[in-house]
Amino acid sequence: MIKFLDLKKINAPYESAFQDKLKQVLDNGWYILGSEMQDFERNFAKYCGTKYCIGVGNGFDALLLLFKGYIQLGKLKKGDAVIVPANTYIASILAILQADLVPVLVEPKLSTFNIDTNAILKHITSNTKAILVVHLYGQLVDMDAIFALANAHNLIVLEDAAQAHGAQITSGKAILELQEEPLSRNQAYSFYPSKNLGAVGDGGAITTNDAALAEVLRYLRNYGSKLKYKNDFIGVNSRLDEMQAAFLNVKLPLLDAANAHRIAVAQRYLNEIKNEKIILPSISNSIDHETSHVFHLFVIRTLDRDDLQRYLSENDIETVVHYPIPPHKQKAFEFLNQHSFPITEKIHNEVLSLPMSPVMTEDEVSYVITILNQY
Ligand SMILES: *Cc1c(COP(=O)(O)O)cnc(C)c1O
């Protein structure tokens, strides 16, 4: 049986280091906003090449607090419209709604699954104030094009990087860092166990170069409190757990190696899957670098997706659909149910995620390829 993702196997090499950390934190006796969390914030900021990192409870809160931070700074206000890809994971859209902002869904490109920059233009009105891009499945959005558009229309740019830890544009340079607009790069990360950098529970972080935003976010995540029992903002309780931060400190140094393994698996899939019924994912050629896609997921398309999934399952290969129902068709989003997003709907009908992880063996990859080529 080839699992879609074997979390136990992924974390097995870290187990004894996790035990040591657990003992350290228990011995230390400081469980919230402690030294492990501070170390992780420093380590992850350094890794990402950003000035600041703020550890929060999960990826959703990272997104929500980013919006709340901008609202607190007076740069966004209730009712402002935020552009977001129509095929994203529901969390991106929920965060916009929970911040009292208005999501404006825009179609992705069928080829890369990422937001279609040309399609954004049609949706910009005087009420549009921000774009939330999502580096979906681990592939970076073409940020040059996004910033050209954002600058022309005076829009704030936010990034949902929950699936793209370690993706970068230029070799050896800061992750996701773009030379000309360092101040406006703000990323929300999730450390949900299945992500490229996964904790052993919930976790999240925001990275930014904006000192004012970073300061506000530190208060907002902790009841809006600057000093204990002195509350300057209407905040929330969303702090990166000390234990999870300790585990993440163990795993972060091996993130690049884990991503390299994912990319190697993807390279084999791309080179060796040869079946005209299967459309392989395409790597955007405007971002021409091997780490511009860190393959959180390897997503193929096929016309009769359910049939292919059944066939793979019969051959002991586990696959997952990311995602079966587009956000605008969800019951929770009844106000969007009338909208039509044909490309998004096509994607949701046709996509299938193949087994992909940093612990897949060559034999497992070969088996998946063989079975797919026999379909
Ligand atoms: C996982 C994910 C989130 C949410 O992260 P949680 O830690 O589960 O809250 C947000 N956006 C995207 C694109 C994700 O994949």
The ligand as an SDF file (V2000), in Angstrom:
LIG
                    3D

 15 15  0  0  0  0  0  0  0  0999 V2000
   -3.2940   24.6760    5.3390 C   0  0  0  0  0  0  0  0  0  0  0  0
   -3.6710   25.9270    4.6840 C   0  0  0  0  0  0  0  0  0  0  0  0
   -4.1660   27.0230    5.4180 C   0  0  0  0  0  0  0  0  0  0  0  0
   -4.5590   26.9460    6.8520 C   0  0  0  0  0  0  0  0  0  0  0  0
   -3.6320   26.4710    7.7280 O   0  0  0  0  0  0  0  0  0  0  0  0
   -4.0890   25.8690    9.1530 P   0  0  0  0  0  0  0  0  0  0  0  0
   -2.8130   25.8080    9.9090 O   0  0  0  0  0  0  0  0  0  0  0  0
   -4.7070   24.5490    8.9000 O   0  0  0  0  0  0  0  0  0  0  0  0
   -5.0390   26.8330    9.7680 O   0  0  0  0  0  0  0  0  0  0  0  0
   -4.3920   28.1990    4.7370 C   0  0  0  0  0  0  0  0  0  0  0  0
   -4.1970   28.3030    3.4130 N   0  0  0  0  0  0  0  0  0  0  0  0
   -3.7600   27.2690    2.6750 C   0  0  0  0  0  0  0  0  0  0  0  0
   -3.5510   27.4650    1.2090 C   0  0  0  0  0  0  0  0  0  0  0  0
   -3.4900   26.0510    3.2800 C   0  0  0  0  0  0  0  0  0  0  0  0
   -3.0680   25.0240    2.5300 O   0  0  0  0  0  0  0  0  0  0  0  0
  1  2  1  0
  2  3  1  0
  2 14  2  0
  3  4  1  0
  3 10  2  0
  4  5  1  0
  5  6  1  0
  6  7  2  0
  6  8  1  0
  6  9  1  0
 10 11  1  0
 11 12  2  0
 12 13  1  0
 12 14  1  0
 14 15  1  0
M  END
$$$$
